[in-house]
């Protein structure tokens, strides 16, 4: 995927690989909390990964996410993003990772990955939907224009990545009519 | 049923020369928005639709004076405000023209001031999915001697609509009269009468109102004669005063 560091494996791919390798395995979110560090609020999520129900050496992952999210991609979905990050880290702790343990969201936050290349789950869903439904590019541009969004020479994915989940939902609704 | 103007020859400076289905040849001068009918004997001026309705509906200039005075109190010269509004109208019309030709206007290409209006017309185009039949063409009434330029003729859900774009703050009665005069001229010069008439009122916040004009011939048929009668009366009056 463009914008990801070499060797990085998406969390979704890690989950798929985990269940393939451990059909009886379980990924569990064990809890979440809200903490304040240096005047900033963070959501903290902890997860466990069991290779089988009786796995005594389960993998553990902890992640935090600033609240409210700092970008349009994370705002409103802080807890969900954080949970995904913690699963990614728990999977990495049992060896299911690329060369990097950080999730793509972590990398986005610290500037390793440019946010313009990252789609939220809603954005990903939208892009897949337009491809599946063969929505003409001009119609998408028209709907963007109708929402007051300039598109320039940018690729659809880049434009969608810059939208909030709410905007993506409105765009899809307008195109569905 | 519809026979659109043929040989609309583009001339220099945005001027055009059109041959209407009934054989009238109309020269449109873009610089001063004037129309002339060309015949073998020469050419005769025609009243423009907008000047006709302004004479009837906007004859009272108090409103304009008040508008200019109010701008003055805000430190804005009325000429600047008028030109800026004119440029805005031109930009938004250009965006509608692009849509009618199958292109999607990109907000990036327009001034900040025009973007809301363009958002509005994109929104209308997306919602109503009009199919463009023709745009920016000249119509002229063969006997009432007036002419105008139509913004858009489109098909929406099987009906033919004549659409005029407005970016003004308010919709006044004269805009509806304008639509009636266009429709009457289209019928009289052989183009054919559209099924329905509408004003597309684009607003600066990206919203639009698609307002149907239900004006009929009998509402507007007397406007050209009234204006001509008024002009003749004024001329006579001046002659008496001299």
Interface residues (C-beta under 8 A of the other chain):
Chain A: X138 X139 X141 X142 X143 X145 X146 X147 X148 X149 X150 X151 X152 X174 X177
Chain B: X99 X102 X104 X105 X106 X107 X108 X115 X116 X118 X119 X122 X123 X125 X126 X127 X206
